[in-house]
Amino acid sequence: MNARSARGGVAVAAALCALTALSACDVQSGAAAAGSTGSASAATAKDLKVGWSTIYLTPSWMQQTLRMLDSDVSKLKSAGKVSEFKTFNANGDTSQQIAQIRAMIQQKYDVILVDAGSSTALNPALEQAVSAGITVVAFDSLPTSTKVVRVGTDQKAWGSMMATWLAKKLGGKGDIIAMNGPAGVAVSEDRWSGAAAVFKKYPDIKIVSNVHSEYNLAPAAQAFASAYSAHPGIQGVFSQGGALSAAALQTLVKQDKKLVPITGENYNGFLKQWQAQRKNGFSSYATAQPNYLAVIALEAAVAKKEGVAVPQDITVPLPEITDDNLSEYVKTDQPDDSYPINDISQSQIDKLIGK
């Protein structure tokens, strides 16, 4: 989950706070071109006013996403298609995210991009935006509304991919620890659902401990260490998050234990450990929630304004990181909490959005 903070727009932030009667309003702005024309015609889609509503911006994945969006916005500004871009950060508060979306409706934005804090609570505000003629495209964390364009990956497929690799790596038998995200979180539940369906096909694979942890290194390390102390004879680890994978591998290395296969994600701290331990026989298989979902969402919104029949649901293929292509992803010069990802080509984007 490429970090560059957008500059704060003090005057705009103040105006929006007054408009929405919020006690806290976090607005980050890209440089806006003067003389925005407001809603653009579908034929030309020029000078679009674009806002991104995100439930939070602090995580490194979100910061990388912002950098990718800023880069694509710059390209679209040069092409005369976008005149203004602002990021609205709800700081984890769904009610604030709803208020900020409604503020964008009143401010007559042409496009609203959304990374939703709730799959259902935002639906009325987003559908109000659609009724007002605004093109709404959600990505990453998706609302359930079928009136907005949704750009995401298949989280059940994520779990299925990881479980299939691990089951085959173990020859269809063995004890494993499952490292999942917080109980009740939709992404975690979907990934485990996909994995569990695979493991049911392998009766000789036993889940000896199913651990739920935050997607952060410290709590994940504590959770794994506790599970491992109770089951030191495991043959593998199913992990659905990069920090979880890093925690498991780090624990085995620190305790000088046998390195077992661990599934993973493109969390750079895990990728670095994976690369360092390959000489000791460690093997993994990982995927990613690619930051470029945001770029696809923006390009889809612009295309829709141009009259392209953009699909309502755009499912982006999950990348595959293997022992063989690990070197293409790991970035030894970047922080552990970064999420390296290869670029997606414009031709791939165009195919996904129906151009």
C-alpha positions in Angstrom: 0.0 0.0 0.0 5.9 6.5 -3.9 5.2 9.1 -1.1 4.6 12.7 -1.9 2.2 14.9 0.1 0.0 17.2 -1.7 0.1 20.9 -0.6 -2.7 22.0 1.8 -5.2 24.4 0.3 -5.9 26.6 3.4 -8.6 28.8 1.8 -10.4 26.0 0.1 -10.2 23.9 3.3 -11.7 26.7 5.3 -14.5 27.2 2.8 -15.4 23.5 2.8 -15.3 23.3 6.5 -17.7 26.1 6.7 -19.9 24.6 4.1 -20.1 21.2 5.7 -20.1 22.5 9.4 -17.3 20.1 10.2 -15.1 20.7 13.2 -12.3 19.0 11.4 -11.7 19.1 7.7 -8.6 17.8 6.0 -8.2 18.9 2.4 -5.0 18.4 0.3 -4.8 20.1 -3.0 -2.9 19.8 -6.2 -2.2 23.0 -8.2 -5.5 24.1 -9.7 -5.7 25.8 -13.1 -7.5 29.1 -13.1 -10.9 29.5 -14.7 -12.3 26.0 -14.3 -15.4 25.6 -16.5 -17.3 23.3 -14.1 -19.1 20.4 -15.6 -17.7 19.4 -19.0 -19.6 18.0 -21.9 -19.4 14.3 -22.6 -18.0 15.0 -26.1 -14.9 17.0 -24.9 -14.4 16.2 -21.2 -12.1 19.2 -20.8 -11.2 21.1 -17.6 -12.6 18.5 -15.3 -12.8 19.3 -11.6 -11.7 16.1 -9.8 -11.9 15.2 -6.1 -10.6 12.2 -4.3 -12.4 11.1 -1.1 -10.3 8.8 1.0 -11.2 7.3 4.4 -7.5 8.0 5.4 -4.3 9.1 4.0 -1.6 8.3 6.6 -0.7 4.7 5.6 2.3 4.4 3.2 0.1 2.6 0.7 -2.2 5.6 0.5 0.7 8.0 0.2 2.0 6.0 -2.7 -1.5 6.0 -4.2 -1.6 9.8 -3.9 1.7 10.1 -5.7 0.5 8.0 -8.6 -2.7 10.0 -8.8 -0.7 13.3 -8.8 1.4 12.0 -11.7 -1.6 11.0 -13.8 -3.4 14.2 -13.0 -0.3 16.1 -14.3 -0.5 14.2 -17.5 -4.2 14.8 -17.9 -3.8 18.5 -17.1 -1.2 18.8 -19.9 -3.8 17.2 -22.2 -6.3 19.8 -21.2 -8.7 17.2 -19.6 -8.3 18.0 -15.9 -8.1 21.5 -14.5 -8.2 20.9 -10.7 -7.6 18.0 -8.4 -8.0 17.9 -4.6 -7.7 15.1 -2.0 -10.3 15.0 0.9 -9.0 13.0 3.8 -11.7 11.8 6.3 -9.1 10.7 8.9 -10.9 7.4 9.5 -14.3 9.1 10.1 -17.0 7.7 7.8 -19.4 10.5 8.8 -16.8 13.1 7.8 -16.2 11.3 4.5 -20.0 11.5 3.8 -20.0 15.2 4.6 -17.0 15.8 2.3 -18.6 14.0 -0.6 -21.7 16.1 -0.1 -19.5 19.2 -0.1 -18.1 18.2 -3.4 -21.6 17.8 -4.8 -22.4 21.4 -3.7 -19.0 22.6 -5.1 -20.0 21.1 -8.5 -17.2 18.7 -9.0 -17.2 16.8 -12.3 -15.6 13.6 -10.9 -15.4 12.1 -7.5 -13.0 9.2 -6.8 -13.7 7.2 -3.7 -11.8 4.9 -1.4 -14.6 4.0 0.9 -14.6 3.8 4.7 -17.8 1.8 4.6 -19.2 -0.5 2.0 -22.8 0.7 2.7 -22.8 4.0 4.6 -21.5 6.1 1.7 -24.1 4.8 -0.8 -26.8 7.5 -0.4 -24.2 10.3 -0.8 -22.5 8.7 -3.8 -25.9 8.1 -5.5 -26.8 11.7 -4.8 -23.6 12.7 -6.6 -24.5 10.4 -9.6 -28.0 12.0 -9.7 -26.4 15.4 -9.9 -24.5 14.4 -13.0 -21.2 13.7 -11.3 -19.1 10.7 -12.5 -18.3 8.6 -9.4 -15.6 5.9 -9.5 -14.7 3.9 -6.4 -11.5 1.9 -6.1 -9.7 -0.3 -3.6 -12.3 -0.4 -0.7 -15.6 -0.5 -2.6 -19.1 0.6 -1.8 -22.0 -1.8 -2.6 -23.9 0.7 -4.7 -24.3 -0.4 -8.3 -24.8 3.2 -9.5 -21.0 4.0 -9.3 -18.2 2.5 -11.3 -16.1 0.2 -9.1 -12.4 -0.6 -9.7 -10.9 -3.4 -7.6 -9.3 -6.8 -7.4 -10.9 -10.1 -6.5 -10.1 -10.6 -2.8 -11.4 -14.2 -2.7 -9.1 -14.9 -5.7 -6.3 -13.4 -3.6 -6.8 -16.0 -0.9 -7.3 -18.8 -3.4 -4.1 -18.0 -5.2 -2.1 -18.0 -1.9 -3.7 -21.2 -0.6 -3.3 -23.1 -3.9 0.5 -22.3 -4.0 1.0 -23.3 -0.4 -1.0 -26.5 -0.7 1.0 -27.6 -3.7 4.3 -26.5 -2.1 3.5 -28.8 0.8 2.6 -31.7 -1.4 -1.0 -31.5 -0.1 -0.2 -32.3 3.6 1.0 -30.6 6.7 0.2 -28.4 9.6 -0.1 -24.7 9.0 -0.7 -21.4 10.8 -3.1 -19.0 9.1 -2.4 -15.3 9.6 -5.5 -13.3 8.8 -6.4 -9.6 9.3 -8.7 -8.3 12.0 -11.9 -10.3 12.4 -14.9 -8.8 10.7 -12.9 -6.7 8.2 -14.4 -7.4 4.8 -11.0 -7.7 2.9 -9.7 -10.2 5.5 -12.9 -12.2 5.5 -13.0 -12.4 1.7 -9.4 -13.5 1.4 -9.8 -16.2 4.0 -13.0 -17.4 2.3 -11.1 -17.9 -0.9 -8.3 -19.7 1.0 -10.6 -21.9 3.1 -12.3 -23.2 0.0 -9.0 -24.4 -1.3 -7.8 -26.0 1.9 -11.1 -28.0 2.1 -9.8 -29.8 -1.0 -6.7 -31.0 1.0 -7.9 -33.0 4.0 -4.3 -33.7 5.0 -3.6 -30.0 5.5 -4.6 -28.9 9.0 -5.0 -25.3 10.2 -3.6 -25.7 13.7 -4.1 -22.0 14.5 -6.1 -19.2 12.8 -4.7 -15.9 14.0 -6.3 -12.5 13.5 -4.1 -9.5 13.7 -3.9 -5.9 12.7 -2.0 -5.4 9.4 1.0 -4.0 11.3 4.3 -5.6 12.1 4.4 -5.4 15.9 1.0 -6.9 16.8 1.4 -9.5 14.0 4.8 -10.6 15.4 3.3 -11.0 18.9 0.3 -12.9 17.5 2.5 -15.2 15.4 5.0 -15.9 18.2 2.2 -17.0 20.5 0.7 -19.3 17.9 4.1 -20.7 16.9 5.1 -21.4 20.5 2.0 -23.7 20.7 2.7 -25.3 17.3 6.4 -25.3 16.6 6.2 -28.3 14.2 4.3 -26.4 11.4 5.2 -27.0 7.8 3.9 -23.7 6.4 2.2 -20.3 7.0 -0.8 -19.0 5.1 -0.5 -15.2 5.4 -2.8 -12.7 3.6 -0.9 -9.5 4.4 2.7 -8.3 3.9 3.3 -7.2 7.5 1.8 -10.5 8.7 4.2 -12.4 6.5 7.2 -10.3 7.6 6.3 -10.9 11.2 6.2 -14.7 10.7 9.4 -14.9 8.8 11.2 -12.5 11.2 10.1 -14.7 14.2 11.5 -17.9 12.6 14.8 -16.1 11.7 15.2 -14.6 15.2 14.5 -17.9 16.9 16.8 -19.7 14.4 14.0 -22.1 13.5 13.4 -24.0 10.3 12.2 -21.7 7.5 8.9 -22.9 6.2 7.0 -21.6 3.1 5.0 -18.4 3.9 2.7 -16.6 1.5 2.9 -12.9 1.3 2.2 -9.5 -0.2 4.4 -6.7 -1.8 5.2 -5.2 1.6 8.8 -4.2 1.0 10.0 -5.3 4.5 8.8 -8.8 3.6 10.3 -8.7 0.1 13.7 -7.8 1.6 13.5 -10.6 4.1 12.5 -13.0 1.4 15.4 -12.0 -0.8 17.9 -12.3 2.1 16.6 -15.7 3.1 16.5 -17.3 -0.3 20.1 -18.6 0.2 18.8 -20.5 3.2 16.1 -22.2 1.2 13.2 -19.9 1.9 10.4 -19.8 -0.7 7.3 -17.7 -1.0 4.6 -16.5 -3.4 3.0 -13.1 -3.1 0.5 -10.7 -4.7 -0.5 -7.1 -4.3 -3.4 -4.6 -4.0 -1.8 -2.4 -6.7 -1.8 1.3 -6.1 -2.5 1.9 -9.8 -6.2 1.0 -9.1 -6.4 4.7 -8.4 -5.0 5.6 -11.8 -7.4 3.2 -13.6 -10.3 4.8 -11.6 -9.3 8.3 -12.8 -8.7 7.2 -16.4 -12.1 5.5 -16.3 -13.8 8.6 -15.0 -12.3 10.8 -17.7 -13.2 8.2 -20.4 -16.8 8.1 -19.1 -17.0 11.9 -19.4 -15.8 11.5 -23.0 -18.7 9.1 -23.7 -16.9 5.8 -23.5 -19.1 2.9 -22.3 -17.0 2.2 -19.2 -17.8 -1.1 -17.5 -19.7 -0.8 -14.2 -17.3 -3.2 -12.5 -13.6 -3.3 -13.5 -11.7 -6.2 -12.0 -8.0 -5.7 -12.2 -5.8 -8.8 -12.3 -3.7 -9.6 -9.3 0.1 -9.5 -9.8 2.1 -12.6 -9.1 5.4 -12.3 -7.2 7.5 -15.5 -7.2 11.0 -16.7 -6.4 11.8 -16.1 -10.0 10.7 -12.5 -10.4 11.2 -11.3 -6.9 14.1 -9.1 -8.0 11.7 -7.1 -10.1 9.7 -6.0 -7.1 12.0 -5.7 -4.0 13.5 -2.3 -3.5 16.4 -2.3 -1.2 16.7 1.5 -1.3 13.1 2.0 -0.2 11.6 1.8 3.3 10.2 -1.4 4.7 6.7 0.0 4.8 6.6 0.8 1.1 4.7 -1.4 -1.4 6.7 -1.7 -4.6 4.7 -2.3 -7.7 5.5 -2.4 -11.4 3.8 0.1 -13.6 0.7 -0.7 -15.6 0.8 0.4 -19.3 -1.7 2.8 -20.9 -2.7 0.1 -23.3 -3.6 -2.2 -20.3 -5.6 0.6 -18.7 -7.4 1.3 -21.9 -8.4 -2.3 -22.3 -9.7 -2.5 -18.7 -11.8 0.6 -19.0 -13.3 -0.3 -22.4 -11.5 2.2 -24.7 
